[in-house]
């Protein structure tokens, strides 16, 4: 293999630049030409591709976001769009791809690989940590710490004013950010998509706290919780508790995506970027590079996409015990 392409796709995640850097520097080390594809599959279709050298990735390991940009491409979902992408890669002599992204990115890569035979190895870049085949994904640790910083600040004002705060964190299908930031932030309750937490349980938790003279509470709500958004949950609670209870809602939103990646995310991203590259060199295709029990592993895209990554319910039990 003489030429490869690297791209980022889907939602950005802190540490993607560290992963790009590892791919490019690793390719230079192994004597392989590497091309950056801007804006994911959209750039692949448009031919927005440029050659990268070692200096192309200087001074980016500490930067959030992605220097290659990211986008979601409806055109790539069509056979015609994928044909354009393939023709552009062929014209440049690109023989393999490194895809940095999440579920949607790998779905597209698997279909593309099956149709045209271009080998692709993925690196899991998503703050949600919802991909089967790796203990942690790039950006998750930073997102948890960003959420935790906000929770700590809100805890101060909640205590000062005897308020109940419902804090919404990202996690449309996954409660990993909610559960980790909730435990670290001392939340009274965490609501996640994987486990149904009825409104009645939230009410009981608050009332139990009041019976112990607890004057403020923090409830963490993952955005995909079955009871709804943090605002919807708060509205339901208001009609069932003391009318004088001071209830507030904070939605952290996209602040969790940005910012300087943590040391853990930089190291993880570097391991996964180099692991993806060397897997591609070794003949791996249609697989994701992951770290399980601190060992590099490769999981077929089909499994990564199809198989669920269950949350540890012991962590939820821990929240209940520690909030007493």
Number of C-alpha atoms within 10 A of each C-alpha: 13 14 17 27 26 27 28 33 27 21 19 25 30 32 38 34 29 28 33 30 25 26 29 28 23 21 23 15 10 13 12 16 17 26 21 26 27 24 24 26 30 22 21 25 24 15 18 15 21 13 13 19 17 16 10 14 18 10 11 18 23 16 18 22 23 23 18 20 17 23 17 16 20 10 14 20 15 10 13 12 18 22 16 17 20 20 14 19 23 12 9 15 13 19 16 25 28 27 27 32 26 28 20 14 25 27 18 17 25 24 16 22 18 11 13 11 15 19 22 29 33 35 31 35 31 27 28 26 23 27 25 23 25 24 15 23 28 33 33 28 25 27 29 24 19 21 24 22 14 17 25 15 11 18 20 11 13 21 15 11 11 15 19 21 24 26 28 24 31 26 21 13 16 24 29 27 28 30 28 20 25 28 21 15 20 19 24 22 27 27 28 28 22 19 14 12 16 12 15 12 12 19 16 12 19 22 15 13 17 13 10 9 9 14 17 23 23 24 25 28 30 28 25 21 24 17 18 16 20 26 17 12 21 21 14 16 17 15 9 11 13 10 9 7 13 14 18 16 18 16 17 15 12 10 14 23 24 18 18 18 30 20 14 15 25 26 18 22 31 24 20 30 33 22 26 34 27 18 21 23 19 10 12 18 26 25 26 32 28 28 19 13 9 10 9 14 18 23 18 19 27 14 14 23 19 12 12 13 17 13 17 12 11 9 15 19 11 12 20 16 10 12 14 11
